[in-house]
Amino acid sequence: MNVSVNCEHFMKSAPGETERSLKESLRLCADAGFRFFDLATEDLAQADAAAAFMDENGLSVGQSHMPYNRYRREDYADF
């Protein structure tokens, strides 16, 4: 079993601070020693960028789930 972290939680910031991008969050967690991530995003472009970044840095997705369209409310035909 590999220990992983949900890096999307670290995209959030303290009040008054700018939120991190997914790439910045991945970097933060990788710098802390994580190599496996729980990743679930509803944004295909963001997922592609995360995959490229992870490939370049020897990182892996250990767990994911389908996008639920819970927060963005995109066209359901996409899902």
N, C-alpha and C positions, 0 to 999 in steps of 0.2 A: 504494500500500500504506500502511496506517495502522499505526503502532506501537501495540501493546496490551500489557496486563499481566494476569496471572491474579491478581485481587485476593483470591481465596480463600486464597492462600498467606499473605497478610498478616492473616488472621483469627487465625492462630496467635500465640502470645505466648511470651515468655521464661518459664522456670520460676518459679512463684510469682506471676505476673501473670495478670490476668483476660483471657481471649480476647476478641477484638473480634467484634462482630456483622458480618454481611455489609455492612450499611449503613455502619458505621464504617470498614470496610476500603475500601469504594468511596470514601468521603470522603477518606481518607488518600491513596489513589492519585490521586484527582482533584486534591487540593491539591498533589500533586507534579507535576501537569501532564498526566496521562493523561486522554484522552477516550474511548478505546476499550478494551474489556475482553474477556478470555476468561472466560466464565462458564458454569459447569456445577454445578447444585445438584440434589439429590434431593428437595428440599423445595419443593412447589408454592407454599405460602404465602410462603416466603422468596423464591422467584423472582418472585412477583407484587409483593412489597414492593420488591425490587431494581429491577424494571421501572419502578415508579412513581417511585422515587427518581431513577433515571437519566433518565426523561422530564423531571422537574422541573429537572434540573441540566444538560441538554444533553449527556448521556453516551450512548454506544452500545455494544452488544455487537458485537464484530467477529468472534467465533468462539465456538462452543459445541459440545457434544456431548450425546448422550442420557444420561440418568442410568443408571448401571450397577448400582445397588443393591448395590455392593460393600461398603460400610461399615455402612449402616443396617439391611440385611436386612429390608426391609418385605415385605409380602405380594406375591408375584410377579404376582398378578392385576393389580396397579396398574401394572405395567411392560409 
